[in-house]
Amino acid sequence: METNEFLVEVLNDLIKINNDRINGYQKAVSEITATDVDLQAMFRKMANESREYVRELSNAVEKLGGEPVTDTTVSGKIYRTWMDIKAAFASKERLSVLEACEFGEDAAQKAYDEALGSDAEMNAETRQLIMDQKSSLRTSHNIIKKYRDLHETLAI
């Protein structure tokens, strides 16, 4: 596999995890009650964040002569299924959705770590793009974790 093809594969994996994230947050918005306006706004913002990342990553793939993917990961499908099951049986709906979102954010961090640690040869611009997105996603992860911790404490 040529260097560009390998890097295209790495970037496409990041597009997939962002597509998972968009789908996950859209699902989360549908799982919470209409009174949870704070979470709805936060989840919509995070989905929009991933839409922007998909756009940026797709541009990078096209610059390399590749074709950006439009689907999700297998693990993303597992994540959405897990979220469906957990939400269906949860008595503390808000906490359950936050736990599922944190699980998804952990998966995103892992995907970005793997991309940065891969053997794909990438220029400084591409590496910086991945690092910037990872940093922003880490901030989102920490916000979700703070909300989850708060609601876990309140549920006791």
C-alpha positions as CSV (number, residue, x, y, z in Angstrom):
1,M,0.0,0.0,0.0
2,E,1.4,3.4,-0.9
3,T,1.9,6.0,1.7
4,N,-0.9,8.2,0.4
5,E,-3.3,5.2,0.4
6,F,-2.4,4.3,4.0
7,L,-2.9,7.9,5.2
8,V,-6.2,8.1,3.3
9,E,-7.2,4.9,5.2
10,V,-6.2,6.5,8.5
11,L,-8.1,9.7,7.8
12,N,-11.2,7.8,6.6
13,D,-11.2,6.0,9.9
14,L,-11.4,9.4,11.6
15,I,-14.2,10.4,9.3
16,K,-16.1,7.2,10.4
17,I,-15.6,7.9,14.1
18,N,-16.9,11.4,13.6
19,N,-19.9,10.0,11.7
20,D,-20.5,7.7,14.6
21,R,-20.3,10.7,16.9
22,I,-22.9,12.6,14.9
23,N,-25.2,9.6,14.9
24,G,-24.7,9.0,18.6
25,Y,-25.5,12.6,19.5
26,Q,-28.5,12.7,17.3
27,K,-29.6,9.5,19.1
28,A,-28.9,11.1,22.5
29,V,-31.0,14.1,21.7
30,S,-33.9,11.8,20.8
31,E,-33.4,9.8,24.1
32,I,-33.6,12.7,26.5
33,T,-36.7,14.5,27.6
34,A,-37.8,17.9,26.1
35,T,-37.0,19.5,29.4
36,D,-33.3,18.6,29.1
37,V,-32.6,21.6,27.0
38,D,-29.1,22.0,28.4
39,L,-28.1,18.5,27.1
40,Q,-29.9,19.0,23.8
41,A,-27.9,22.1,23.1
42,M,-24.7,20.5,24.2
43,F,-25.3,17.3,22.1
44,R,-26.3,19.4,19.0
45,K,-23.1,21.5,19.4
46,M,-21.0,18.3,19.6
47,A,-22.7,16.8,16.5
48,N,-22.0,20.0,14.6
49,E,-18.4,19.9,15.8
50,S,-18.0,16.5,14.2
51,R,-19.7,17.6,11.0
52,E,-17.0,20.3,10.7
53,Y,-14.3,17.6,11.4
54,V,-15.7,15.4,8.7
55,R,-15.5,18.3,6.3
56,E,-11.9,19.0,7.2
57,L,-10.9,15.4,7.1
58,S,-12.7,14.8,3.7
59,N,-10.8,17.8,2.3
60,A,-7.5,16.2,3.5
61,V,-8.5,12.9,1.9
62,E,-9.3,14.5,-1.4
63,K,-6.0,16.4,-1.4
64,L,-4.3,13.0,-1.2
65,G,-6.3,11.8,-4.2
66,G,-8.5,9.6,-2.1
67,E,-12.3,9.2,-1.8
68,P,-13.7,10.2,1.6
69,V,-16.0,7.6,3.2
70,T,-19.6,8.4,4.3
71,D,-20.3,5.4,6.5
72,T,-19.7,4.7,10.2
73,T,-17.5,2.1,12.0
74,V,-18.5,-1.3,13.1
75,S,-17.8,-0.2,16.6
76,G,-20.0,2.8,16.0
77,K,-22.9,0.5,15.2
78,I,-22.1,-1.4,18.4
79,Y,-22.1,1.9,20.3
80,R,-25.5,2.9,19.0
81,T,-26.9,-0.5,19.8
82,W,-25.5,-0.4,23.3
83,M,-27.0,3.0,23.8
84,D,-30.4,1.8,22.6
85,I,-30.3,-1.1,25.1
86,K,-29.0,0.9,28.0
87,A,-31.6,3.7,27.4
88,A,-34.4,1.2,27.1
89,F,-33.7,-0.2,30.6
90,A,-32.4,2.8,32.4
91,S,-34.5,4.3,35.2
92,K,-32.2,7.4,35.3
93,E,-32.5,8.3,31.7
94,R,-30.3,11.4,31.8
95,L,-27.4,9.6,33.6
96,S,-27.7,6.7,31.2
97,V,-27.4,8.9,28.1
98,L,-24.4,10.7,29.6
99,E,-22.7,7.4,30.3
100,A,-23.3,6.3,26.7
101,C,-21.9,9.6,25.4
102,E,-18.8,9.3,27.5
103,F,-18.3,5.8,26.1
104,G,-18.5,7.3,22.6
105,E,-16.1,10.1,23.5
106,D,-13.6,7.5,24.8
107,A,-13.8,5.7,21.5
108,A,-13.2,8.9,19.6
109,Q,-10.1,9.6,21.8
110,K,-8.8,6.1,21.1
111,A,-9.3,6.5,17.3
112,Y,-7.4,9.7,17.3
113,D,-4.6,8.2,19.4
114,E,-4.3,5.3,16.9
115,A,-4.2,7.8,14.0
116,L,-1.4,9.8,15.5
117,G,0.5,6.6,16.5
118,S,0.0,4.9,13.1
119,D,2.9,4.3,10.7
120,A,1.2,6.5,8.1
121,E,3.6,9.1,6.8
122,M,1.9,12.5,7.2
123,N,2.9,16.1,6.7
124,A,2.9,18.6,9.5
125,E,-0.4,20.1,8.3
126,T,-2.2,16.8,8.5
127,R,-0.7,15.9,11.8
128,Q,-1.7,19.3,13.2
129,L,-5.2,18.9,11.9
130,I,-5.5,15.6,13.7
131,M,-4.0,16.9,16.9
132,D,-6.3,20.0,16.9
133,Q,-9.4,17.9,16.5
134,K,-8.2,15.4,19.2
135,S,-7.7,18.3,21.6
136,S,-11.1,19.7,20.9
137,L,-12.7,16.3,21.3
138,R,-10.9,15.9,24.6
139,T,-12.6,19.1,25.8
140,S,-15.9,17.7,24.8
141,H,-15.1,14.4,26.6
142,N,-14.3,16.3,29.7
143,I,-17.6,18.3,29.6
144,I,-19.6,15.0,29.2
145,K,-17.6,13.5,32.1
146,K,-18.3,16.5,34.3
147,Y,-22.0,16.2,33.5
148,R,-22.0,12.5,34.1
149,D,-20.1,12.8,37.4
150,L,-22.6,15.5,38.6
151,H,-25.6,13.3,37.7
152,E,-24.0,10.2,39.2
153,T,-23.6,12.1,42.5
154,L,-27.2,13.4,42.4
155,A,-28.5,9.9,41.7
156,I,-27.1,8.5,44.9
